[in-house]
Amino acid sequence: MDVEVQLALFGRAALAALLGFVIGLEREYRGKAAGDRTFALLAFAAAAITATGVEVFGLEGTSRVIQGVVAGVGFLGAGLIIRGSQTHVRGLTTAASSWAVTGVAILVGVGAYLTAALGTVLVLLILEFDAIPALRRIRDLAESGGADRDDEP
């Protein structure tokens, strides 16, 4: 494999690591077990494996590589979930975030940079839903069945 190809593969993996780091910052800010470094490493690995698969097998032949990445991250995500009691589960959002970061990294790995960047923004919006007043208001209205909470007694 020539140097140009290797640098391109590294560039993809580095970009994915950066996007994973950004998403991980939110988890770090929330004090979760998996944060910026974990998500950056996860994204780097997923993009590196995917990009290598694209290089070796072509875009059409990479589906099995992607399946392996997704399955591996599923096991990692399962380790992030802690059941405190029969009704209380912790770590589910962080586990789902790790899967979302993997999706972003796979997009980078196959060269879909714009989609990966937009996906990163979407993941951050979802994670920060309550921090955005307009979105919080929409959710509150939906939960109340459309009734304005200010009108309630």
C-alpha positions, 0 to 999 in steps of 0.5 A: 500500500503506497504512502498516499493511500496510507495517509488518506486512511489515517486522515479518515480515522483522524477526522472520525476521532475528532468527531467522536471526541466532540460527541464524547465531550458532552458525555464527559461534561455529564460525568459519564464513564465513557467520555471524550477519549473513549469516544475518540478512540472508538471512532478512530478504530471504527473508521480505520477498520472501515476505511481499510475494508473499503481500500481492500474490498471496495465499497461494495465488499465492505459490508461484512467489515462494517457488520463486525465493527457494529457487533464489536461496539454492541458488546462494548455498549452492553458493558456500559449499561448498568442495571441498578434495580429492576426499574432503574437502568444507567448508561443506556444513553452512553451506550447508544451514544457509542453506537452513534459515534460508530455510525459517524465513524463508519460514514467517515470511513467510507468517505461520506464526510458531510453526512458524518459532520451532519450526523455529529451535529444531530447526535449532539442536538439529541444529547443536549435536547433539554439544554435547548429551551425551544426543543425542551418546550416542544417535548413538554408540549408533546408529553402533556398531550398538546396542553400548554403547561402554563394554562394548567392549574 
